[in-house]
Amino acid sequence: MTNLTSDYKQLALDIKKWGLELGFSEVGITDIDLSKHEAQLQRWLDLGYHGEMEYMAAHGMKRARPAELVPGTVRVISVKMNYLPPDASFAKTLKDTNKAYISRYALGRDYHKLMRNRIKQLGQKIEQHVDQLGFRPFVDSAPVLERQLAEKAGLGWRGKHSLLINQEAGSWFFLGELFVDIPLPIDKPNEFEGCGKCVACITLCPTGAIVEPYVVDARKCISYLTIELQGSIPEQYRPLLGNRIYGCDDCQLVCPWNRYGQITDEADFHPRKQLKDKDLLELFSWNEATFLKNTEGSPIRRIGHQRWRRNIAVGLGNAAFSQSIVDTLNVIRTQSSAMVIEHIDWALAQQRAKHDKLLRKTARLIRIVEKGLPRDA
């Protein structure tokens, strides 16, 4: 090391300063001992709560052992970056069944590349002040227990919905990590537990995916069903999706700590006009070329056009009856794969049921009115 940066304590302070300059809202440093989380991780996997996400199990306990994932690692620099835009308009979109609800994080640019690039820059900055440095950045792209690491680094506590919550920023932020091989001083682990007796996220999860405090059964989670699941969405969950076509924010929307959500400084995380507050029918009409064009640089692109239509078909089935919806479903049906057709047929059945219910209600009202009319009317 040079004389200017020989003190690891000063280097740690510099790293935090550099991190803020790169746009991170907070930076913490922790050791790599996650042994106390291994039993919980194994139980979660044994219960099959990871669903089709085989990558969650493929690496065994490497998720809890950073030095096995990247040999030589002795510290993890954990960072968070806010993504809440100035005009989120969550409730308004959820209440309008004709609109498409897309999870807040996915309306802007894909955070993976942006954050990974910034974390890499942080590593390069450290490298300029250290004779030899081994580092590797991660952003939700490898078997890393990022929330547990962030908690140890003092960035917050894991809420009962399993997401990290920060006392001054709620949970509207992304996490990322930089594995390093230098023995930096570590930060005090978070000791504040802000959830208390609150169970709002558990009670109000649309599908009951939070099966116990801090444990999510991904197979029931709307984010999993609309993003990770490759095949058909189980019928029992389709009505519960409402108009949520990509992800779900409900557990965060009801969390009292999100009143402290911090507005992002990153323009790239602001919603794109082609995705925000759009009608389901408009998004459903996109052909594959349009889908690829409008989701360029977006995390949404990874689900592909067929699953995009699968999800929207469910949303259209949950919308109020509309002849336009029925007509559009029938047209798109002729252009779709077997999986999408299955969901379109379900949506058509839902629309027919709502139409029949509307007719019965109208007939009942007519009878009521007729009974109240004078005989010579």
C-alpha positions as CSV (number, residue, x, y, z in Angstrom):
1,M,0.0,0.0,0.0
2,T,1.0,3.6,-0.4
3,N,1.7,5.7,2.7
4,L,-1.5,7.7,2.1
5,T,-3.7,4.6,2.2
6,S,-1.8,2.3,4.5
7,D,-4.4,2.7,7.3
8,Y,-7.3,0.3,6.6
9,K,-9.5,2.4,8.8
10,Q,-9.0,5.4,6.6
11,L,-9.4,3.3,3.5
12,A,-12.8,2.1,4.8
13,L,-13.9,5.8,5.3
14,D,-12.7,6.6,1.8
15,I,-14.6,3.6,0.3
16,K,-17.8,4.9,1.9
17,K,-17.1,8.4,0.5
18,W,-16.4,7.0,-3.0
19,G,-19.5,4.9,-2.8
20,L,-21.7,7.9,-2.1
21,E,-20.0,9.8,-5.0
22,L,-20.9,6.9,-7.3
23,G,-24.6,7.2,-6.4
24,F,-25.0,4.7,-3.6
25,S,-27.2,5.9,-0.7
26,E,-25.2,3.9,1.9
27,V,-22.2,1.7,2.1
28,G,-21.3,-0.9,4.8
29,I,-18.6,-3.4,5.4
30,T,-18.9,-6.8,6.9
31,D,-17.0,-10.0,7.5
32,I,-18.1,-13.2,5.7
33,D,-19.4,-15.4,8.5
34,L,-23.0,-16.3,7.6
35,S,-23.0,-19.7,9.4
36,K,-26.0,-18.9,11.5
37,H,-28.1,-18.6,8.3
38,E,-27.2,-22.0,6.8
39,A,-29.8,-24.0,8.6
40,Q,-32.6,-21.6,7.6
41,L,-31.4,-21.6,4.0
42,Q,-31.3,-25.4,3.9
43,R,-34.8,-25.7,5.4
44,W,-36.1,-23.2,2.8
45,L,-34.7,-25.3,0.0
46,D,-35.8,-28.6,1.6
47,L,-39.4,-27.3,1.7
48,G,-39.2,-26.5,-2.0
49,Y,-40.0,-22.9,-1.5
50,H,-37.6,-21.9,-4.3
51,G,-40.0,-23.5,-6.9
52,E,-38.4,-23.7,-10.3
53,M,-35.5,-21.5,-9.3
54,E,-33.0,-24.4,-9.4
55,Y,-30.1,-21.9,-9.3
56,M,-31.0,-21.3,-5.7
57,A,-30.1,-24.8,-4.8
58,A,-27.4,-25.6,-7.4
59,H,-24.6,-24.0,-5.4
60,G,-25.4,-25.6,-2.1
61,M,-24.1,-23.6,0.9
62,K,-21.9,-21.4,-1.2
63,R,-24.6,-18.8,-0.8
64,A,-23.7,-18.6,2.9
65,R,-20.0,-19.0,2.3
66,P,-18.6,-16.1,0.3
67,A,-15.0,-17.5,0.5
68,E,-16.1,-20.7,-1.3
69,L,-17.8,-18.6,-4.0
70,V,-14.8,-16.3,-4.5
71,P,-11.7,-17.8,-2.9
72,G,-9.7,-15.3,-0.9
73,T,-12.6,-13.2,0.1
74,V,-12.4,-11.8,3.6
75,R,-14.7,-8.8,3.5
76,V,-17.9,-7.8,1.7
77,I,-18.7,-4.2,0.9
78,S,-22.5,-3.9,0.8
79,V,-24.2,-1.0,-1.0
80,K,-27.7,0.1,-1.5
81,M,-29.2,2.4,-4.1
82,N,-32.6,4.0,-4.0
83,Y,-35.0,3.5,-6.8
84,L,-38.3,5.2,-5.8
85,P,-39.2,7.9,-8.5
86,P,-40.9,11.2,-7.7
87,D,-44.3,10.1,-9.0
88,A,-44.9,6.4,-8.1
89,S,-48.7,6.4,-8.3
90,F,-49.0,2.8,-7.0
91,A,-52.6,2.8,-5.7
92,K,-54.1,4.5,-8.7
93,T,-52.8,1.9,-11.1
94,L,-53.8,-1.1,-8.8
95,K,-57.3,0.2,-8.5
96,D,-57.9,0.5,-12.2
97,T,-58.5,-3.0,-13.5
98,N,-58.0,-1.9,-17.1
99,K,-54.4,-0.7,-16.3
100,A,-51.3,-2.8,-16.2
101,Y,-49.5,-2.8,-12.9
102,I,-45.7,-3.3,-13.2
103,S,-43.5,-3.5,-10.2
104,R,-41.9,-0.2,-9.3
105,Y,-38.3,-1.5,-9.8
106,A,-39.0,-2.6,-13.4
107,L,-40.4,0.5,-14.9
108,G,-37.0,2.0,-15.6
109,R,-33.7,0.7,-16.7
110,D,-32.5,-2.7,-15.6
111,Y,-30.7,-2.1,-12.3
112,H,-28.4,-5.1,-12.7
113,K,-26.1,-3.5,-15.3
114,L,-26.2,0.0,-13.8
115,M,-25.3,-1.1,-10.3
116,R,-22.8,-3.7,-11.3
117,N,-20.9,-1.1,-13.3
118,R,-20.9,1.3,-10.4
119,I,-19.7,-1.4,-8.0
120,K,-17.0,-2.4,-10.4
121,Q,-15.9,1.3,-10.5
122,L,-15.8,1.3,-6.7
123,G,-13.5,-1.8,-6.9
124,Q,-11.3,-0.1,-9.4
125,K,-11.1,3.0,-7.2
126,I,-9.9,0.9,-4.3
127,E,-7.5,-0.9,-6.5
128,Q,-5.8,2.4,-7.3
129,H,-4.9,2.7,-3.6
130,V,-4.0,-0.9,-2.9
131,D,-0.9,-2.6,-4.3
132,Q,-2.8,-5.8,-4.9
133,L,-6.5,-6.3,-4.7
134,G,-8.8,-9.1,-5.6
135,F,-12.4,-8.0,-6.0
136,R,-15.6,-9.2,-7.6
137,P,-18.9,-7.3,-7.9
138,F,-22.3,-8.9,-7.5
139,V,-25.9,-7.6,-8.1
140,D,-28.5,-10.3,-7.7
141,S,-26.5,-12.4,-10.2
142,A,-24.9,-15.1,-8.1
143,P,-25.5,-17.3,-5.1
144,V,-25.1,-14.5,-2.5
145,L,-27.2,-14.0,0.7
146,E,-27.3,-10.2,0.0
147,R,-29.9,-9.3,2.6
148,Q,-28.1,-11.1,5.4
149,L,-24.8,-9.5,4.3
150,A,-26.4,-6.1,4.2
151,E,-27.9,-6.6,7.7
152,K,-24.4,-7.6,9.0
153,A,-23.0,-4.5,7.3
154,G,-25.5,-2.3,9.2
155,L,-27.7,-1.2,6.3
156,G,-31.0,-2.4,7.9
157,W,-32.9,-5.3,9.1
158,R,-34.8,-8.1,7.3
159,G,-38.5,-7.5,7.5
160,K,-41.1,-10.2,7.9
161,H,-41.5,-10.1,4.1
162,S,-37.8,-11.1,3.9
163,L,-36.8,-7.8,2.2
164,L,-34.3,-5.4,3.9
165,I,-35.8,-2.4,5.6
166,N,-33.8,0.7,6.5
167,Q,-35.0,2.9,9.3
168,E,-34.5,6.1,7.3
169,A,-35.3,4.8,3.8
170,G,-37.9,2.0,4.0
171,S,-37.3,-0.7,1.5
172,W,-37.4,1.0,-1.9
173,F,-33.7,0.3,-2.7
174,F,-31.5,-2.2,-4.5
175,L,-28.6,-4.1,-2.9
176,G,-25.2,-5.0,-4.3
177,E,-22.0,-6.4,-3.1
178,L,-18.2,-6.1,-3.6
179,F,-16.2,-9.1,-2.4
180,V,-12.7,-8.1,-1.5
181,D,-9.6,-9.8,-0.1
182,I,-8.3,-7.1,2.2
183,P,-9.1,-7.1,6.0
184,L,-11.0,-3.8,6.2
185,P,-12.5,-2.9,9.6
186,I,-16.2,-4.0,9.7
187,D,-19.2,-2.0,10.6
188,K,-21.5,-2.7,13.5
189,P,-24.3,-5.2,12.5
190,N,-27.8,-3.8,12.5
191,E,-29.4,-4.4,15.9
192,F,-32.6,-2.4,15.4
193,E,-35.7,-4.6,14.7
194,G,-38.4,-2.3,13.5
195,C,-41.2,-4.8,12.6
196,G,-42.3,-5.5,16.2
197,K,-45.8,-7.0,16.2
198,C,-46.7,-5.7,12.8
199,V,-47.9,-8.4,10.4
200,A,-49.3,-6.1,7.6
201,C,-47.2,-7.7,4.9
202,I,-48.1,-11.2,6.0
203,T,-51.8,-10.4,6.3
204,L,-52.2,-8.4,3.1
205,C,-50.1,-10.5,0.7
206,P,-52.6,-11.3,-2.1
207,T,-51.6,-15.0,-2.4
208,G,-50.5,-15.7,1.2
209,A,-46.9,-16.2,0.0
210,I,-45.3,-15.1,3.3
211,V,-46.0,-18.4,5.1
212,E,-44.4,-17.3,8.3
213,P,-42.4,-14.3,9.5
214,Y,-39.2,-13.9,7.3
215,V,-40.1,-16.9,5.1
216,V,-41.6,-16.6,1.6
217,D,-42.9,-19.5,-0.4
218,A,-41.8,-18.3,-3.8
219,R,-44.3,-20.7,-5.5
220,K,-47.1,-18.5,-4.2
221,C,-45.4,-15.1,-4.7
222,I,-46.8,-13.0,-7.5
223,S,-43.3,-11.8,-8.5
224,Y,-42.3,-15.5,-8.9
225,L,-45.4,-16.4,-10.8
226,T,-45.1,-13.5,-13.3
227,I,-41.3,-13.5,-13.7
228,E,-39.6,-16.7,-12.7
229,L,-42.2,-19.3,-13.5
230,Q,-41.7,-20.7,-17.0
231,G,-45.0,-22.5,-17.6
232,S,-48.6,-22.0,-16.7
233,I,-49.7,-20.0,-13.8
234,P,-51.7,-22.2,-11.4
235,E,-55.4,-21.4,-11.8
236,Q,-56.0,-20.9,-8.1
237,Y,-53.6,-17.9,-8.2
238,R,-54.8,-16.3,-11.4
239,P,-57.7,-14.3,-9.9
240,L,-55.4,-13.1,-7.1
241,L,-53.0,-11.5,-9.6
242,G,-55.5,-8.8,-10.4
243,N,-53.8,-6.5,-12.9
244,R,-50.2,-7.2,-11.7
245,I,-48.5,-8.3,-14.9
246,Y,-44.8,-8.1,-13.8
247,G,-43.9,-8.4,-10.2
248,C,-45.8,-7.2,-7.1
249,D,-45.1,-4.5,-4.5
250,D,-47.9,-5.2,-2.1
251,C,-45.8,-6.2,0.9
252,Q,-43.8,-3.0,0.5
253,L,-46.9,-0.8,-0.2
254,V,-48.4,-1.8,3.2
255,C,-45.1,-1.5,5.2
256,P,-45.3,1.5,7.6
257,W,-41.6,2.1,7.2
258,N,-42.0,3.0,3.5
259,R,-43.4,6.4,4.5
260,Y,-39.7,7.2,4.8
261,G,-38.9,6.0,1.3
262,Q,-36.2,8.1,-0.3
263,I,-36.6,9.5,-3.9
264,T,-33.9,8.2,-6.2
265,D,-31.3,10.5,-7.8
266,E,-31.0,8.1,-10.7
267,A,-32.9,9.3,-13.8
268,D,-32.5,5.8,-15.3
269,F,-34.8,4.5,-12.6
270,H,-37.6,6.8,-13.6
271,P,-40.5,5.1,-15.3
272,R,-40.5,4.8,-19.1
273,K,-43.6,6.3,-20.7
274,Q,-44.2,3.2,-22.8
275,L,-44.7,1.1,-19.6
276,K,-46.2,3.4,-17.0
277,D,-50.0,3.7,-16.5
278,K,-50.7,1.7,-19.7
279,D,-53.9,-0.1,-20.6
280,L,-53.7,-3.9,-20.5
281,L,-55.1,-4.0,-24.0
282,E,-52.4,-1.7,-25.4
283,L,-49.6,-3.9,-23.9
284,F,-51.3,-7.1,-25.0
285,S,-51.4,-5.9,-28.6
286,W,-47.6,-5.6,-28.8
287,N,-46.1,-8.1,-31.3
288,E,-42.7,-9.6,-30.4
289,A,-40.8,-6.9,-32.3
290,T,-42.6,-4.1,-30.4
291,F,-42.2,-5.9,-27.1
292,L,-38.4,-6.2,-27.7
293,K,-38.1,-2.6,-28.8
294,N,-40.1,-1.2,-25.8
295,T,-38.3,-3.3,-23.2
296,E,-34.8,-2.7,-24.5
297,G,-32.6,-2.2,-21.4
298,S,-35.5,-3.2,-19.1
299,P,-35.5,-6.2,-16.8
300,I,-38.9,-7.1,-18.3
301,R,-37.3,-8.3,-21.5
302,R,-36.0,-11.4,-19.7
303,I,-39.4,-13.0,-19.5
304,G,-39.9,-12.9,-23.2
305,H,-42.9,-12.1,-25.3
306,Q,-44.9,-15.2,-24.7
307,R,-44.8,-15.0,-20.9
308,W,-45.6,-11.3,-21.2
309,R,-48.8,-12.1,-23.0
310,R,-49.5,-15.0,-20.6
311,N,-49.4,-12.5,-17.7
312,I,-51.5,-9.9,-19.5
313,A,-54.1,-12.4,-20.5
314,V,-54.6,-13.2,-16.8
315,G,-54.9,-9.4,-16.1
316,L,-57.6,-9.1,-18.8
317,G,-59.5,-12.0,-17.3
318,N,-59.5,-10.2,-14.0
319,A,-60.7,-6.9,-15.6
320,A,-64.3,-5.7,-15.7
321,F,-66.3,-7.1,-18.6
322,S,-65.6,-5.4,-21.9
323,Q,-66.5,-6.5,-25.4
324,S,-63.2,-5.0,-26.6
325,I,-61.3,-7.3,-24.2
326,V,-63.2,-10.3,-25.5
327,D,-62.6,-9.4,-29.2
328,T,-58.9,-8.7,-28.6
329,L,-58.4,-12.0,-26.7
330,N,-60.0,-13.9,-29.6
331,V,-57.8,-12.2,-32.1
332,I,-54.5,-12.7,-30.2
333,R,-55.5,-16.3,-29.5
334,T,-55.0,-17.2,-33.2
335,Q,-51.3,-15.9,-32.9
336,S,-50.3,-17.5,-29.7
337,S,-48.5,-20.5,-28.3
338,A,-50.3,-23.3,-26.5
339,M,-49.4,-21.9,-23.1
340,V,-50.7,-18.4,-23.9
341,I,-53.9,-19.9,-25.4
342,E,-54.5,-21.7,-22.1
343,H,-54.5,-18.4,-20.3
344,I,-56.5,-16.6,-23.0
345,D,-59.2,-19.3,-22.7
346,W,-59.2,-18.8,-19.0
347,A,-59.6,-15.1,-19.4
348,L,-62.4,-15.5,-21.9
349,A,-64.2,-17.7,-19.4
350,Q,-63.8,-15.1,-16.8
351,Q,-65.1,-12.4,-19.1
352,R,-68.1,-14.5,-20.1
353,A,-69.0,-15.1,-16.4
354,K,-68.8,-11.4,-15.7
355,H,-71.0,-10.7,-18.8
356,D,-73.6,-13.2,-17.6
357,K,-73.5,-11.8,-14.1
358,L,-74.0,-8.3,-15.6
359,L,-77.0,-9.5,-17.6
360,R,-78.6,-11.1,-14.5
361,K,-78.1,-8.0,-12.5
362,T,-79.6,-5.9,-15.3
363,A,-82.6,-8.2,-15.6
364,R,-83.1,-8.1,-11.8
365,L,-83.1,-4.3,-11.8
366,I,-85.6,-4.2,-14.6
367,R,-88.0,-6.5,-12.6
368,I,-87.6,-4.3,-9.6
369,V,-88.4,-1.2,-11.6
370,E,-91.4,-2.9,-13.3
371,K,-92.8,-4.0,-10.0
372,G,-92.7,-0.4,-8.7
373,L,-94.5,1.0,-11.8
374,P,-98.3,1.8,-11.7
375,R,-100.6,-0.7,-13.5
376,D,-101.5,1.8,-16.3
377,A,-98.0,2.9,-16.9
